[in-house]
């Protein structure tokens, strides 16, 4: 029995050593060595996926030596892309398949097969390509002394390319109650819209949007908003990003209060500012948040606020559990109505990507 245990340990050690021999290796100038698979070199950083440490990102200038066992796509400052195993020798990067060596500063990018495929896909995508998002459906009800039904739906989709981003969002809630034979609606609201951002520099971008809203219990028959302005990429990393934006908008709101009050319409010019934030808390859970403050320029002193927050947790590769909060604040609502309306949803959803 002891011999079997000993033999098993030896075989495990041999398998471990064999894996290390066939893995990529990166040695840093401080002597640290990382073994795994080189994913990419993007800008001034090198990314390695290690079985022990996960995804590791190190400064390219701190790399002493590199050895890849599989071919990588190497982009040179001349614009040439070479598919080759990569090693370093004498302070230079050896491109084995091309039979040449270059200075580290001449290596603009390194990509593995998956990263190269993703990069190529971004070069000339069709309009139906690159969409990714989630769709959620929630339902709740009671049966007994009271009968209630609540249905919530939500859709969020984004199309991100090298230079622009298109977003579509939609959320709705419909709730009803039957108490002692009397039926009444308790909530009914629909919110949706689309947005478009286009980079004009690495940090600055132009943005435009079109929002729609209906809220029965705010007596809002339709709110139509069209706006645009400039934005700033304040922070962008592998795990998230923060964008700031500001501009001007046109707001057309039509209200239909109950009789004897009469319907009326408000048209206003607005100045807006806000942010969009996304962050991956873990490999399974991510947060998205959006905030907009609209100051009324036609009726100074009045304003409205849009705030949206969502959390998405992956259960499987395609199934998610989603939580959403949508707040709309109006400083001058219809008489008798509250200024704040919250819409919160939770339920199972599906992810999609094309």
VOGU-3710 file (C-alpha; in Angstrom, 3 decimals, decimal comma):
1> xxxxxxxxxx> 0,000/0,000/0,000  2,848/2,351/0,851  4,469/1,533/-2,490  1,242/2,483/-4,294  1,079/5,814/-2,453  4,729/6,493/-3,235  4,215/5,620/-6,896  1,169/7,892/-7,079  3,154/10,780/-5,624  5,982/10,277/-8,107
11> xxxxxxxxxx> 3,563/10,182/-11,039  1,826/13,365/-9,849  5,173/15,148/-9,519  6,218/14,000/-12,987  2,937/15,267/-14,464  3,415/18,613/-12,746  6,969/18,954/-14,045  5,893/17,955/-17,546  3,215/20,657/-17,521  5,713/23,272/-16,372
21> xxxxxxxxxx> 8,132/22,303/-19,136  5,450/22,857/-21,783  4,114/26,129/-20,337  5,084/29,687/-21,196  7,444/31,375/-18,762  7,930/35,037/-17,892  10,795/36,139/-15,654  10,718/39,595/-14,105  13,698/41,832/-13,381  13,258/41,235/-9,639
31> xxxxxxxxxx> 13,737/37,495/-10,200  10,091/36,434/-9,907  9,018/33,802/-12,416  5,473/33,253/-13,685  4,534/30,033/-15,464  1,356/29,673/-17,473  0,066/30,914/-20,825  0,858/34,321/-22,292  -2,454/35,969/-23,202  -1,454/39,356/-24,566
41> xxxxxxxxxx> 0,848/42,324/-24,429  -1,299/45,436/-24,756  0,333/48,835/-24,492  2,732/48,792/-21,559  1,407/45,647/-19,843  1,849/41,900/-20,327  -0,944/39,525/-19,281  -0,281/35,897/-18,301  -2,826/33,282/-17,233  -1,341/31,099/-14,502
51> xxxxxxxxxx> -2,929/27,930/-13,127  -1,770/28,941/-9,657  -2,358/32,721/-9,581  -5,046/33,194/-12,239  -4,725/36,168/-14,603  -1,609/38,212/-13,816  -0,734/41,573/-15,396  2,822/42,932/-15,176  4,533/46,037/-16,640  6,302/45,195/-19,909
61> xxxxxxxxxx> 9,322/47,248/-18,874  9,786/45,000/-15,816  10,025/41,812/-17,915  13,520/40,316/-18,009  12,832/37,313/-20,244  9,997/35,561/-22,054  9,629/32,052/-23,427  6,495/30,862/-25,205  5,969/27,258/-26,230  3,105/28,000/-28,635
71> xxxxxxxxxx> 3,032/30,531/-31,489  1,835/34,026/-30,609  0,770/36,903/-32,842  3,448/39,593/-32,522  2,721/43,092/-33,863  5,811/45,193/-34,617  6,174/48,966/-34,824  6,592/48,575/-38,595  2,981/47,349/-38,762  3,983/43,763/-39,526
81> xxxxxxxxxx> 2,272/40,906/-37,659  4,261/37,678/-37,230  2,931/34,400/-35,850  5,794/32,807/-33,976  6,993/31,403/-30,650  8,684/34,162/-28,662  11,876/34,056/-26,610  14,313/36,667/-25,368  18,078/36,634/-25,654  20,702/39,301/-25,111
91> xxxxxxxxxx> 18,095/41,932/-24,338  16,253/41,327/-27,611  13,023/39,559/-28,527  13,649/36,517/-30,731  10,954/35,770/-33,309  11,816/32,160/-34,058  9,550/31,560/-37,059  10,757/34,723/-38,805  14,415/34,156/-37,968  14,848/37,690/-36,665
101> xxxxxxxxxx> 15,263/39,582/-33,408  13,877/42,994/-32,448  14,159/45,456/-29,596  11,492/45,115/-26,862  10,359/48,675/-27,638  9,535/47,601/-31,208  6,936/45,077/-29,988  3,617/46,926/-29,994  1,378/43,999/-29,117  1,378/40,255/-28,460
111> xxxxxxxxxx> -1,814/38,197/-28,679  -2,649/34,531/-28,274  -5,039/32,893/-30,751  -8,183/33,839/-28,813  -7,131/37,471/-28,340  -6,181/37,740/-32,016  -9,575/36,375/-33,070  -11,319/38,903/-30,827  -9,143/41,714/-32,214  -9,816/40,726/-35,840
121> xxxxxxxxxx> -13,544/40,623/-35,152  -13,444/44,271/-34,081  -11,792/45,513/-37,266  -14,836/45,461/-39,568  -17,900/44,178/-37,694  -21,374/44,151/-39,208  -24,223/45,963/-37,483  -25,648/42,703/-36,111  -22,240/41,640/-34,717  -20,754/42,233/-31,243
131> xxxxxxxxxx> -24,050/42,603/-29,387  -24,021/41,324/-25,806  -26,496/41,683/-22,982  -29,097/40,200/-20,670  -32,864/39,728/-20,702  -34,799/39,237/-17,450  -38,329/38,124/-16,623  -39,834/38,137/-13,133  -43,289/37,162/-11,868  -44,914/37,166/-8,425
141> xxxxxxxxxx> -48,454/36,668/-7,153  -50,721/35,797/-4,244  -53,989/33,840/-4,013  -56,407/33,896/-1,080  -57,963/36,888/0,667  -56,265/38,981/-1,984  -55,194/38,121/-5,497  -52,160/39,993/-6,759  -50,008/39,652/-9,822  -46,753/41,394/-10,658
151> xxxxxxxxxx> -44,809/41,060/-13,885  -41,412/42,657/-14,464  -39,219/42,589/-17,535  -35,852/44,092/-18,394  -33,493/44,106/-21,342  -30,006/45,566/-21,586  -27,822/45,210/-24,671  -24,492/46,752/-25,677  -22,519/46,751/-28,896  -18,898/47,750/-28,210
161> xxxxxxxxxx> -16,353/48,283/-31,004  -12,901/49,874/-31,079  -14,249/53,407/-31,412  -17,904/53,431/-30,438  -20,551/51,943/-28,175  -24,281/51,489/-28,772  -26,624/50,658/-25,891  -30,293/49,695/-25,690  -32,248/49,404/-22,464  -35,829/48,584/-21,498
171> xxxxxxxxxx> -37,587/47,909/-18,195  -41,247/47,534/-17,315  -43,490/46,624/-14,412  -47,201/45,830/-14,372  -48,939/44,963/-11,134  -52,588/44,469/-10,208  -54,570/43,524/-7,117  -58,051/42,082/-6,517  -59,229/42,662/-2,949  -62,812/41,779/-1,916
181> xxxxxxxxxx> -63,847/41,716/-5,548  -62,456/45,164/-6,317  -59,765/45,252/-8,982  -57,119/47,949/-9,120  -53,820/48,508/-10,814  -51,051/49,120/-8,328  -48,099/49,902/-10,615  -47,573/50,345/-14,304  -44,449/51,874/-15,804  -42,311/51,456/-18,894
191> xxxxxxxxxx> -38,838/52,920/-19,431  -36,603/52,493/-22,440  -34,120/54,148/-24,705  -30,916/53,944/-26,649  -27,540/55,651/-26,549  -24,502/56,053/-28,753  -20,914/57,004/-27,853  -18,172/57,674/-30,403  -14,550/58,247/-29,415  -12,909/61,383/-30,814
201> xxxxxxxxxx> -9,671/60,748/-28,896  -8,419/58,103/-26,426  -10,093/60,018/-23,573  -12,858/62,137/-25,137  -16,041/60,929/-26,811  -19,246/62,315/-28,290  -22,491/60,907/-26,930  -26,129/61,016/-28,013  -29,255/59,408/-26,551  -33,013/59,081/-26,939
211> xxxxxxxxxx> -35,157/58,130/-23,916  -38,829/57,201/-23,596  -40,918/56,819/-20,448  -44,491/56,036/-19,414  -45,702/56,034/-15,792  -49,402/55,623/-15,125  -49,255/56,606/-11,475  -47,283/59,764/-12,194  -49,942/60,609/-14,812  -47,135/60,600/-17,371
221> xxxxxxxxxx> -48,463/59,501/-20,751  -45,151/59,987/-22,539  -41,768/61,522/-21,907  -39,585/61,891/-25,003  -36,006/63,095/-24,497  -33,374/63,675/-27,173  -29,907/64,863/-26,197  -26,199/64,869/-26,864  -22,890/66,148/-25,570  -19,319/65,244/-24,729
231> xxxxxxxxxx> -17,897/62,590/-22,439  -14,618/61,686/-20,774  -13,213/58,200/-20,127  -12,108/58,807/-16,531  -11,061/55,202/-15,851  -10,828/52,067/-17,953  -9,418/48,683/-16,938  -9,950/44,977/-17,462  -12,500/44,810/-14,635  -14,476/47,975/-15,334
241> xxxxxxxxxx> -14,745/51,545/-16,530  -16,020/54,975/-15,492  -17,291/57,511/-18,035  -18,341/61,098/-17,288  -20,639/63,035/-19,617  -22,407/66,391/-19,971  -24,482/68,138/-22,615  -27,907/69,459/-23,572  -31,279/67,806/-24,191  -34,832/68,486/-25,357
251> xxxxxxxxxx> -37,615/67,167/-23,096  -41,201/66,700/-24,277  -43,492/65,438/-21,483  -47,234/64,866/-21,857  -49,310/64,408/-18,696  -52,893/63,135/-18,446  -54,234/63,603/-14,905  -57,663/62,324/-13,931  -60,732/64,532/-14,436  -61,596/67,233/-13,679
261> xxxxxxxxxx> -57,940/68,174/-14,295  -57,031/68,599/-17,950  -54,119/67,103/-19,851  -51,108/69,320/-20,448  -47,681/69,217/-22,084  -44,296/70,501/-20,991  -41,510/71,270/-23,478  -38,147/72,231/-22,058  -34,486/72,639/-22,857  -32,244/70,906/-20,335
271> xxxxxxxxxx> -28,583/70,779/-19,372  -27,454/67,381/-18,139  -24,422/65,790/-16,509  -23,731/62,356/-15,083  -21,729/59,155/-15,185  -21,767/55,527/-16,339  -19,924/52,946/-14,242  -19,385/49,200/-14,594  -17,282/46,862/-12,472  -16,745/43,108/-12,190
281> xxxxxxxxxx> -16,821/42,266/-8,485  -15,915/38,634/-9,136  -15,735/36,325/-12,100  -19,472/35,709/-11,677  -20,917/39,014/-10,422  -20,784/42,449/-12,024  -22,333/45,857/-11,295  -23,609/48,514/-13,697  -24,678/52,017/-12,688  -25,884/55,119/-14,523
291> xxxxxxxxxx> -26,713/58,614/-13,212  -28,069/61,695/-15,015  -28,998/65,093/-13,577  -31,206/67,194/-15,891  -31,456/70,906/-15,007  -34,427/72,654/-16,621  -33,241/75,682/-18,627  -36,760/76,742/-19,661  -38,122/76,746/-16,103  -35,057/77,422/-13,983
301> xxxxxxxxxx> -34,998/75,835/-10,562  -36,804/72,712/-11,699  -34,914/69,493/-12,382  -35,179/65,739/-12,704  -32,832/62,828/-11,926  -32,425/59,416/-13,549  -30,561/56,772/-11,549  -30,175/53,111/-12,510  -28,285/50,354/-10,705  -28,049/46,677/-11,571
311> xxxxxxxxxx> -26,267/43,530/-10,420  -25,814/40,470/-12,614  -24,662/37,101/-11,248  -23,892/34,208/-13,568  -25,420/30,891/-12,535  -24,360/29,047/-15,680  -22,745/30,201/-18,911  -26,100/31,535/-20,127  -28,375/31,734/-17,052  -28,163/34,712/-14,664
321> xxxxxxxxxx> -29,794/36,102/-11,568  -30,423/39,834/-11,994  -31,335/42,643/-9,620  -32,270/46,092/-10,920  -33,174/49,440/-9,367  -34,472/52,341/-11,450  -35,269/55,701/-9,819  -36,906/58,700/-11,507  -37,140/61,963/-9,559  -39,167/64,945/-10,808
331> xxxxxxxxxx> -39,074/68,201/-8,842  -42,451/69,427/-10,179  -44,824/66,449/-10,548  -48,541/66,618/-11,270  -50,490/67,933/-8,272  -51,150/65,148/-5,782  -48,362/62,911/-7,081  -45,055/62,097/-5,380  -41,767/63,331/-6,794  -39,933/59,994/-6,581
341> xxxxxxxxxx> -40,786/56,767/-8,398  -38,728/53,607/-7,802  -38,887/50,562/-10,048  -37,055/47,511/-8,759  -36,868/44,136/-10,447  -35,344/40,765/-9,744  -35,532/37,464/-11,522  -33,769/34,985/-13,716  -32,342/36,066/-17,010  -30,422/34,863/-20,006
351> xxxx> -27,239/36,289/-21,460  -26,608/36,580/-25,149  -23,650/37,523/-27,308  -23,079/37,664/-31,020
//
